[in-house]
Amino acid sequence: MKFAHDLPSAVRLVALVSAALFLGNTLFFICQGQLAADRMSSDFHNDRLRCPAGVACVLDSWDNANATDSTNEEKTSSNREAHNLRLSVNKEEDDVEASVDSQSRDASQDASSQDQCTVNKHGLMELNRPLRVFVFGPIREMVRHAEQPHSYNCDEGMFGMQVRVPDYFSKVYKHRVSHPDEADLIIMAVYAKCYSQVIVNEMRSNRGQMNALLHNWTIGNFSQQFPGALERRNMRDIVFMFPSGNGAYVVPGWQKMLPNAIFLNTEASNWKQRSYQKPYHAPEKDIVIPGYYGGLEKALQNKLKVNEKKTLAMYCGNFETSKQRQDLGLMSQKYNGSETVLIKKWCDVAKYIDESKFCIVPQGWTPWTVRAYESMIHGCLPILFGTLFQLPYEHYLPYSDFMIRWPEEKVDSSLVKHLESIPEDKLQRMHQALLKERFKVTWDWNVHPNSFEMLEHYLEDKFCTYTLRKSSLSAESDEADDQDKRRSS
């Protein structure tokens, strides 16, 4: 009888459990369906599974770079949900006419900007108004690695400008803007050389993972936060920096992902290009920039005049990584013990660079080398071999006034004889010219004119001659296609 009395309670309990299971399953399938729809809604979905192993695809701003991981991820997730909600509401409220008006405003803005471009006295195109720049990134993971003391390939060493250029344009540049729609150019803060080392060395992965990094961390996050911005000018207003000898090939898939973007390269010789590959440096759109050297403060302490320097020419470094260096190794045997010519595998560069009139600058693994900028900043007249090493800012830097280009097939004693034959008065003029121009290759915004200011001129030129011109031609081509379609119909 007691069992019969409790039967209704048991039935009710079973019913409640069944209802809970049904509700749970329903919610599960709804969530799964929503996730699938989200993945299909964007070509740049921020999928953690596509990122390098052990790395999360999380977008952060400069100000949140030092926050804790959990706090940043919660804030980022919340911000994205709010942003997507606003986009959804705005999309429902806006009509087709508003979209057309927006496109018309963009086209008229480009046209008016093009009319404002004129040729300056150096032969570059410049705007009669300030160039507006927006900087996207970097994300937290990049900042964390760049701030580590041992990160030689991040903000220190010869690749340090990959951190300092975005830093300058996001914090110091007076005409920075807060949204890409307001910008003429968009600089992507991608620490390419830094992270190629992190991926290869720390993650024990291959360089192919750089594709996932660039796609998810930068392009994907940017597209999610600013839909349509990449397509505004077909990526001709997007700026990426590749500060090593590998150029854009540090990201193997750059040709498909960044077909029209502007590149800032230290290596412009395309030395690594194969016959079937697209050149990673295209002078029509890309800019050569100097490598980073951080010894300016010490260099300014050197007050020696050129006739007070004891050493005629110096080189300290290895004799293996290029034919030029191998030839210097042979020269070192001839001048071993010389008081005026110092060619050694190991020596105190910081000491001898200030005491030398000329600095011998052979190429390393690739034609460009930071030694050229190190010697210039220290007031040591640079000697380069051959013509493959393309130098930056040639419209503003009269290199022939203070630099010697020597035939690479004559890296021998004939070079020393030539240096000894230079008259003292010419040597002094060369040295004075170098001291006048050396700050232009310095990534230090406390001296003027510096490399950041030089870069501004060249970005203006590329905006006028490439971004606007190509966008205008593309628009004319589209209009012609539309007219042909109308005629045929």
N, C-alpha and C positions, 0 to 999 in steps of 0.2 A: 504493500500500500504506500509505503514511503517513497519507493521508486516511481510509482505512478504519479505521486504528488509533485515530484521534482521534474517530471518530463517536460512540461512547458518551458521551464527555465533552461534546460539543456537545448531544447529546440531554438530558443531565442539566442543562446550563445553561439550555436553553429551558424545561425543566420547572420549574426553580426560578423563572425570571422569570414564567412564567404563574401559578404559585402565589402569588407576591408580589402580582401585579396583582389576582388574585381576592380575596385577603385585604384589600387596600387598598380595593377597591370595596365589599366587604361592610361594613367598618368605616365607610366613608363613609355608606352608606345607613342603617346603625344609628344613627349620630350625627344624621343628618337626621331620622330618625323620632323620636328622643328630643327634639330641638329642637321639632318640631311638637307632640309630646305636652305638652311644657312650656308652650308657648304656649296650648294649649287648656285647660290645667289651672287657669288663673287669669284672671279678668277684668282683673286689674291687672298683667299681665306687663310687666316693666321692659324695654321694647323701645327700643333706641337710635334706631331709625328714626322713632319717634314724638316724640322730643325736638326742641326747637328746634335749628336748624342750628348746628353747631359746639359743641354742649353735650352732655356725656356724662351719663347718668343714673346717678350713683354716690352711694350712701348712706355718709355718714361721721358719726362722733360728734364732740362738741366737742373731745375730747382729741386727735383725729387731724387737726384742721382745718389744722394747719400742716405736716403731713407732705408728702412729695413725691407727685406724681400717681401715678407708677408703683407706689410702695409702697402707697398707699392702695387702688388698684384691685386689687392682688394680695391684700391683706388682706381687702378687701370680698368678693372672689370666694371666697376660702378660707372666710371666715366664713359666707357664704351656703350653700356646699356642706355645711359641718358642720351648720349649722342645719337645712337640709332633710333631712339624714340623721337627725338627732335626731327631727325631726317624724315621719319615716317609721317609725322604730323605735317611738316613743311611740304612734303611731296603731295599730300592730299589737298592741301590748301592752295598750292601753286597750280596754275594752268599752263597750257602750252604757250600762250602769248608771253608769259613771263620768261620762259626758257629762250624764246626767240629774241626777246629784248636783251637778255643777258649776253647771248652770243653776239648781237649787234654792238653792244657796248664794248665787248672784248675786241672785236674787229676794229671799231673806231679808235679804241685806245692804242692798238698796235699801229694804226695808220698815223695817228697824231704823234706817237713816239718816233716813228720813222722820219717824219718831217722835221723832228727836232735833232736829228743826227747831223753833225758837221765834222769836217776833217780838222784835226788840231795841227799844231806846228810840227809835231813829231810824225805825222803821217797816219795816225790812227783816227778812227771814227769815235766821236764822243757825243754824249747827250748834253743838251742845253739845260737839263734838269737833273737832279740827283738820281742815280740808279737805285731802285728799290730792291732790296734783297731779303728773302726769307730763308731761314736755316731750319731744317728738319732734323731732329735728333740731337745728340746720339742717345741710344737706349742705355739702360742701366748697366747691362753686361759690358758694353764697350767702355763706359766711364770707369767701371770697377777695375778692369785690366789696365787701362791707361794710367790710373792713379797708383798702381803698384810700383815700388821703387826700382824693381828689376826690369820693368817693361821698356827695354831699350828701343824696341821697334814701335812704341806707341807715341808718347809725348817727348821722349828724349832721343838722342842720337839723330842720325841724318834723315829719319823719316818723321821727325817731330812736328812738321807743319801740317800733317794730316789731322792733328788735334788742334793746332793753333789757328788754322784758317777758319774752321767753323766757330771756334771760340771768339775770334776777332769779329766776325760778321754778325754774331748773335749777341755780343756784349759791348763792343767798342764802336762799331760802325754806326754812324749817326742816322743813316737812312734805312735801318733795318725795319721790317714790318712784321706784324703779328699773324698774318694770314697769307697763304699763297696766292689768293685772288688779288691781293694788293701788290704783289711782287712782280718785278720784271724777270728776275732770275731766282731759282730755288736751289740752294746749296744743300746737298745731302751729306750729313756727317757720318761717313762710313770710314772706319779706321781699317782700310783694306789690308795694308801691309802688316799692321799690328795683329789683325785677326787671322791672316793667313799663317802666321807663326804660331798663334795659339792653337789653331785647328790642327796643324801638322805636328807640332811638337807636344802640346799638352793633351790634346784629345786623341792623338795617335790615329788620326783619320787622314783622308786624302783631300787634295785641293778641290775636288768636285763638290765637297760640302760648302764651299764658298758660294756656290749657286743658291743653295738653300738659305744661307745667311743673308745674301743680298735680296733674295726674293721675299723671304718672310719678314726679316727684321726691318728692312728699309722700304722696298717697293710695296710690299703687302700692307704694312702698318700705315704707310702714307696714304695708300689708296683707300683704306678703310676709314681713316680720319678725315680725308679730304677727297671725297668721290669726284671724279671727273677732272681733277687738277693735272694728272699726267697727260690726259688727252687734249688739254687746252691748246698746246702748240706742238703736239706729237712728240713731247719730251725734248724739244729743242731749247727749252728754257730751264732744263735740269742740269745741275753741275755735280760731277763726281770727281774725286781726287784719287789718283793712283801713283803714289810717290816712290815707286821702286823701278828697277831695271826691267821687270816683267811687264810693266805697264798694266793695261786692262786685263791681260791674260792671267793675272792673279785670280780673276774670276772667270773660269773657262767658258761660261755661258754668256759672256757680256754681249756678244754680237746679236743675240736674240733678245736679251733683256734690255739692253741700252743702245739700240741702233742709232739714235740721233742725239744722245746726250752730249753735253760739253765735258771734256776731260781736262783735268789739270795734271800734267805729267812732268816728272823730272827727266825721264828718258824719252826723247823724241825721234830716235834714229830708226825705230821699228826693227831693231837688230834681230829680234826673235821671230819676225814674221816669216811664215812659209809661203810658198808660191800660191797655195790654195787658200790662204787666210787673208782676212781683211786687215789693213794696217790699223793698229790700235791708236796711233797718233795721226790725226788728219789736220793739217795746218789751217784748213778752211774753218774749222770749228774749235780746235783744241788749243791749249795754252801751255807753254813751257814755263815751269816755275823752278826756282833754286831749291836745293836741299837745305836741311836745317843744320845750322851750326850754332851752338849755345855759348861760345866763348867770347862774346863781344866785350864784356866788362874787362876781361883780362887783356884783350887786344888793345883797348883804349888806353891801357897803362903804358904801352910801349911808345916812347917819345923819340926813338932813334931816327935820325935822318938817314937817307939811303947811303950817303957817303960815310956814315959812321958804322955801318953794318960790316962785320968782318967776313962773313961767308958769302961767296959769289952765288952759289946755287946749292940747294939741298933737296934730298928725298929720303924719307924714312918709311919703310914698308916692305911688303913681301916681294919676291922676285918670281912669282909663279903664275898668277891669275891671268896674265895676258902677255902677248908677244912684246909689247912695250916694256913691261916690267922685267921680262927675261933679258931684254937688251940692257936694261939698267943694271941688272945683276952682273953682266959682263963688264960694264963701265966701272962698277964698284971695285973690280980687281985692279983696274988701271989707276984709279984715284984713291986707293987705300992709303990712308995716312996723309992725304992732302989737307992743307990748312984752309983752302978756299973752296973746295968742292966736297960736299958731304953727301955720299950715297951709301946708305947702310940699311941693313935689314931691320935692325932695331936701334933706336936712339930716342932721346928726349925731344919729341916733336915740339912740345910747348916751349922749350928753350931755344931750339935752333930756328924755328919759324920766325921769331922776332929778330933774330940776328942775321937773317939771310936776305940778300937782295932779290933773288929769284927762288921760286918754289917750283920744282918739277912735278907735274901733275899727269901721271900716266893713267890710262883707263884700268878698271878692275875687271870684274866679270862682264860688265856691260860698259858702253862708252862713257856714260855719265859717271861722275864721282864727286862726292861732297868736298874732296880736297881742294877743288877749284874755289869754292866759296870760303872755305877755311883760310886759304892763303890770301884771298882778296880782303877779307875782314881784318886780317892781321897786317895788312900793308905789305905783303910779300908778292912781288910781281909774278903772276902765274905763267907757266910754260905748258901748253897743251900740244899733244901730238895728233896729227891728222885732222880730219874735218867731221868725223862722225858725231862728236860731242856737240850737240846743239845747245846753245846758251840761252838763258831767258832774257826777256825785256830788251831785245836788241834795238828797239826804237828809242830807248832811253839810256842805254849804256854804250858808250863808244869804246868797245873792247880793244880795238886796234891801238888806242892811245896808251894802254898799260899792259897788254897781254901779247905773248908771242905764240904764234901757231907754227910749230916746227914739223917738217916732214917725218912721218912715223917710220920711214925706211932709213932714217939717218939718226937714230938714237945711239950716238957714239961721241967721240971726242970732238967732232966738228961742231956740235952744239956748244961745248965749252969755249971753243975758239971764237964762235960768234958772240957769245956773251962778253968775252973779254975785249972784243973790238968795239963795243958800244961806248960812245963818248960820254963823259961824265955829265955834261949838261943835258943830254937827251935822257940819261938815266934819271936825273932829278925831275925832269918834266913828266916822265912816265910815273914816277912815284907820286908826285903831286896829283896827277890825274886819277890815280887809283884811290888815294885818300879822299878825294872829292866825291867819288862815285860809290864807294864800297858799301854804304848803308843800304843801297837799293837792293842788295841781295840778303839783307838781314831781316829775319823774322822777329823783329822787336819793335813794337809800336811806340816805344818811348824815344826813338830817334827818327829823324826825318831827312830826306824822304826814305821810307822803308819799303820792304817787299810787299807788304799789304797794300800800300798806296799804289805801287806799280801794278799789282794785280787788279786793282779797281779800274785802272785805265784799260787794261786788256779785256776785262769782263764787259765794260761798256762797248768796246770795239766789237766783240763777238755778239753782243746783244743786237747791235745795229746791223752788222754785216751778215750775220748768220741767222739768229733767232727770228728777227723781224723780216728779213729778206726772204728766207725760206718759207715762213708762214704766209707771207704775201703771195709768193709764187704758188704755194699749195692752194690757197684760196682762189687764185685766178684759174688754176687748173680745174678745181672742182666746179667753178662757175661755168667754164667752157664745156665740161662734161654735161652739166645740167642743160646748157643750151642745145648741145647736140641731141640729148635725149628728147627735148621738147620739139626740136625740128623733125626728128624721126617719127614722133608720135603724131 
